[in-house]
Every structure is written in structure tokens, then in C-alpha cells.
């Protein structure tokens, strides 16, 4: 059993703050301060460039990949960390399309994160006018997967509502017509159990700064199924994806397996922070996390609906059908969220009217949920949001 009191003690949370935005940026693991300081002073400071060998910097992307792989049901040796999520989306989709050269259609849905759609659109434009991105309603994805489809590109959990796709069913449907399945786990990794190997996913990508708590700008990860790993062509032929980077061969030769999906220089300092975050995950069982998450979300929904009848639930009511977040619609949602933040309850806002709250059992408990509901009831009931300072839009909402 996971001791969530112990995991909560591993985070450096500001006094008086209830943090319900770990679905956007996870909080600071206490141990990350010393770990990053050690990299700066003892490794970079003392070892200089020899740290790539002496401190094992070059091996970090694969080592961290396997630690994340444990949380997403990946086979060992098939997940690697590095670069940004947009880059990994591009790599995964490009590889999937290259493996289905006789097909031209990609299926996604309008609940997908916009940057995934941007990357897909840009990629398809470079491949030619006969390629097509079909964006359908989430409920229509399965029916849209036909024999002309090369790949589906789906984010498992909708970033706005928290609605959860059935990964096993959609992957099976894609395979039944000869298509490949690319999954974005940005709102899944660290939020709920994922079984990439079990469902037969072809590719998966995700970020590490949300539920995995790797810090702002933490690197992304990519998974490639074993059956594709040695022949999935890397669209971005980066130096560190070369079979022998330090041979300085002018001709690109892809590395073995998942190594070929490496692109740029590993962000060592950021990966050190991620290491500390994954140490906390070593204390947790994903089944326990999922059960606690559903219970916390259910408690929040019941509390908000009782205290704030003017707010409309935008998330699925059934816990198994959503990720680890709850969203409510409110006409003045942006201002209300700013009023909440000013009173120590931090969530976020997604246009046009969604107030979004993330629930991470590693550091959120029942007392936090009840206190957050009480503050929200005060903000809504007393119209505290109706103040000029809460209506000024920040660059990041």
C-alpha cells in the first residue's frame, strides 16, 4: 500500500497553498534542490566536460526512460527521454506514417491538445498535398478508423474535460484495419495506470513536468514498441540518434532500437530534477494512486455541486471515464480562478469557460479537497471574482 502521507512529505509545497494544478506543472520535490545543486557544483563545476563519462550524463535518457516505462507499462529498453513533447509527437507520427507508406490519412479528435494538431498539420504539409489530417469529435474516433487510415494520433485524456479514451479498444480498432496507434500520455503518465505493452500500442509520447513533477521545461519521452524499434525511421536524424555519434560519420546511420529516437543533447540539469521526482514515484503504486485519485475527484465534484450550483460539471461523472482532473464550466471562470489563486487555491483556466482542477494523491488529501471546496464556495457565493484585478488576462492562464 502506498503511504500518501509519506509521499506528501517529499514535496516542498508553500505554506497555506492548496495546489490543484499538478496536471499543468507538478510541484518541487524536496530532494531536487540538493540533487540539482550537486550537478551544478560537484559534477558540472568539478568534472566539467568529463561529467559526460564520469557522472553518466550520456546514459541518463535511457535510464530515466526505463523508470518512466515502469509507470506506463512499457517493455524495458523501449522508452527514452529528451527534447520536447512537440518534437516527440512529430517523431512518432512521422515514423508511423513511414511504416504505412501506402496510406495518407491520420485520425485525431478535437479534444486533442492543439500543439499535437499543429505538429501533425505541419508534418503532413511537408509530406505532400495528398496527406490528410481528419479531426473528429472524441466520440466519433472509433468509427472514423477505416482501411485508408495510416495512423491514429490520440491524447488519452482530454486536457480540458479530463475525458478518457479507451486506449485498448481504439488501438485494437486501428490494428484491425492495418493502421498504427500513436498515443499522447501527457495527462496519463503519473495520473493513471497505462499498459502500453498490454494494449499493443505502437508509439507513445508524453511530458514529465505535469504529474511526473520533473519541473518547468522538463524533457519529454517517447516509446516505440519492440516490433517497430529497429526499423522505425527517425524523421529527425539527430546526432545522438546516430549509431556511433563520436565516429563523426558524415552519413547518418540510425542507432539500435529506441536509441534512434534521441535527437539533441540531453538537458542534464533538468534530468537531475526529474530523477528526484521519480524517486518519489518509486514509493507509489499506480493502482493505489488511481483509486485515491478517483475518490478525491468524486469528493470534489460532490462538494462543488452542493455548494456552487451555478457551476456546470464539464468532466465525466464516472471516475473510470476521466483522468485525474475535474473541470467545471462557469461564465466568469477566468476571474473566478484568479480569485481562488489569490486565496491560496491554485488551479487553472482553459478557454472559453473551463475552471480546471488537478488531483494528485502524492500530495493532495481529503482535507485539501474540503478546504478548496470551501474557498470556491466563498468566491462564487459572494461574487468575489467580480473585481477588476481578477479580470486582467495574464499571459499564462
Buried (B, 14 or more C-beta within 10 A) or exposed (E): EBEBEEBBEBBEBEEEBBBBBBBBBBBBBBBBEEBBEBBEEEBBEEBEEEBBEEBEBBEBBBBBBBBBBBBBBBBEBBBBBBBBBBBBBBBBBBBBBBBBEEBBBBBBBEBBBEBBBEBBBEBBEEBEEEBEBBBBEBEBBBEBBEEBBBBBBBBBBBBBBBBBBBBEEBBBBBBEEEBBBBBBBBBBBBBBBBBBBEBBBBBBBBBBBBBBBBBEBBBBBBBBBEEBBEEBBBBBEBEBBBEEBEEEEEEEEBBEBBBBBBBBBBBBBBBBBBBBBBBBBEEBEBEBBBBBBBBBBBBBBEBBBEBBEEBBBBBBEEBEEBBBBBBBBBEBBBBBBBBBBBBBBBBBBBEEBBBBBBBBBBBBBEEBBEEBBEBBBBBBEEEBBEEEEBEEEEEEE
